[in-house]
Each structure stands twice: as structure tokens, then as C-alpha cells.
Amino acid sequence: MLDADLFIPVILGTPRQGRQSEYVAKFIVEQIATRDRLTTELIDIRNLAIATNDAGESIKDPAFSATIERADGLIIVVPEYNHGYPGLLKHVLDSCLKEYIHKAVGLCGVSAGAFGGTRVIQNLLPVMRELGLVTIFYDLNFSNVQTLFDESGNLIDKPTYIRRITRFMDELVWMSTVLKYGRQNPN
């Protein structure tokens, strides 16, 4: 079981134009791709067919639901908007329920300020618990995101963030592996 392959998609949690968090999400996807036995895909909530005139499982996007069902863990890249999370992200997350149960989630906060999305992560923690996700012990924070990437979307201070994402991914892989084993062996 310890050598099992894991599927860990990355959810880009904002539909806004000019979003700096898109660079962060792409960087994380690239880093996951360098690891053995991990596969990923980028889920951009901007591209999901989610109705906004209803809520909950009645608006479930079948492809999103199937991807989350197949996932062993998740990473959510979320910008901080006025100390909170984007409404559309919450709307999308609420469209699934059973798909999340006993799966690990790593949170990645992004902000234009000095706190790197710490407040958005704090606000998402009770949501993750209510959805049945298990948050890992480490978060990724990208502070002053507008200064972290060049005009082509390349991370400027890559060594610092490689160290951070290594610790984050090690914990996420461990937790995802343990929870996958538990889901497959419930007794």
C-alpha cells in the first residue's frame, strides 16, 4: 500500500480575470508532476458548468464529481478576498458531498499582502471539516504574489518555494496514503 499511486488534483479557486493565483496553481501542478507515483490535473472553477440559480448536489457538474470521487487527496489554491474565500469556490465545493469523505486536502493561500492568504485558509478550515475532508498540518502561503512571478508566469525565487512545497507535499502524500488505505480497508 505504501507504494500505491495517488491522484491529487489541484483546484484553482477563483474565476476572476487577471488572477495571480493561476501562476501558483500551475507551479504546484508542475511540482506534483516531478514526483514518482503521483498524477494530477488542474481543475479551474472558471471552466466548470455550475448553475448559480440553485445550490448543493442538484447543480453537481458530473465531470467535477467524477474527478473528486477518483481523487486520493486535493490541493485547493485560493486567493484571499477581503479576509475570505471566493463565493464561487464555496458554491462549487458544496456541489459534492460523499466524494470528499476521508480524503486529505492541502490548502494554499494566495494574497497581494504580507500574510499569504493565512486568513482565507483559517476561514476554509471549518468548511473542509464539514465536507469530510482532512486537512494536513502544513499550508502553503504565497505572499505579495504580484512580485513572485515574472511576466511569463515563472516563479522568481524557486528554491524557497521548492523547499516549502516539498514539506507540504510530503505531508499530503502521507495523509492521502493513510486515508486511502483506510477507505479501502474500513474494518
N, C-alpha and C positions, 0 to 999 in steps of 0.2 A: 504493500500500500504506500510506503514512503516514496516509492519511485513512480507513483501514478502521475499521468499527465493532468494538468489543470487548465481549465478555460477561465480566464479572468478578463471580462470586457471592461472597457473604460467608458463611463458615461460623461459626456460633456454637457453640463447642466445649465446652459443658458442659450437662448436663441438670438440674443442681441447682435446687431451688426457691429463690426469693429472690435469684437471681443478678444481681449488679450489671453483669456483662458484657453482659447483654441490652441495657441502655441504650447501651453503647458500640457494639454491633453495629448497632443501629437508627440511631445517629448517623452511622456510616460509610455505611450504605445511603443515608441522606438526602443525604450529601455526594456520593456517586457519582452520584446522580440529577440533580444540578445540572450535571454535566459533559456536554458535547456528545459524541455518538458512543459513549457508554458505557451499557450496560444491566447490571442486576444483579438478584439476588434473594437473600433471606436464607434460608440453609439452617440450620435449627435441629436439631441432632443429637437433641434430645429427641423430635422427631417422625418420625424415621426408623424403619422396620421392620427393625431389625437384630437377628438372633438372637444370644444370648450363650452358647449352648451349642456353638458351633463358631467357626471363625475363617477369615480370608482371603477369597478370592474366592467361596468356597462360600456365604457369607452376604450377598453383594452385594445391595443394595437397587437394583432396576432404575432407579427414578427418580433416585436419587442418582448412580448410574453415568452415566446419560444426561446429567445436568446437568454433571458433571465433564468428560465427553467433549466437550461443546459449549463449555465454558469456554475462554477465552483466557488467563486468569490467575485467581488466587484470593486472597482475604484470609481469614486464619484469626484469629478473635478468641478468645483463650484465656486463662482465668484461671490464675494461679499457685496451685497447691495443694501446699504443703509443698515448694517449690522445683521442682515437677514439673508435668506436664500431666495433665488428666483421663484416666483409663483408657478411658472410653467414646469419647473423641475418637480415641485411638490405634486402638482397635478398629474404629471407622468408617473412618478413613483407610486402614487395612490391607485393607479390603474391596475396594479398587480398586488397580490397578497401572498398566496400559497407559494409562489415562485421564489420568494425570498427566505423562507423559513430555514433556519440553521445554516446560513451562508455567511461567510466573512465579508466585511466591507472595510475598505480603506478610504479615508476622506482626505481630499486635497483642496485646501483653501487657497484662493487667489484674491489679491486685493491691490489696489493702487496705493494703499497706505503701508505703514510700517508693521502692522500686525499680521500680515499674510493670510487673511481670512480666518483668523482664530475665532472671531465671534460667530461667523457663519457655521463653522464646524461645531461650536458649542450649541448653536441653535438646531443643528441637524441631529445631534446625538439622541434626543428623545424620539425623534421621527424614526431613526434607524431601529431603535429598540421596539417601537410599536409595530414596525413592519416585519419583525422577526429576524432582522439582520444582527450579526455580532460584530461590533466594531473592534478593530485592532487597537493596540496600545500606542502606536505612533501615527502621527499625522504628518502630511507634507504641507508646508506653507510656502507660498511664493509671494513675498512682499514686494512692493514697488514694482509690480510686474511690467510696467511700461518701460523700465530700464533694463530688464533681464534678457531681452531678445533683440537681435539685430533686425534690420528691415526685411530680411528673408525668413524670419521666424526661427533663427538658430540661437540657442542658448549661449550667452556670452561667458558666464562663469560655470562651465560644465563640470569641472572637478568637484566643486562644492555640492552641487545638486546630485551628482552621481553618488557621493557618499550618503546623502540624505535618502535618496530613493533606494539604495541598497538596503539600508536598515529597514525602511518601510516595507519593501518587497519581501525581505526575509521573514518578517513577522506575518505579512499577508499570506505568503505561501505556507508557512507553518500552520496558521489558523485554518486556512482553506483545506489543507490536507487532513487535519484532525477532524474538522466538521464533515468533510466528505466521507471519511471513514465512519463517523457516527451516523450519518444519514443512510449509508449502505448496510450498517450493522446495528440496527436500533435496539437489539436485545442483548 
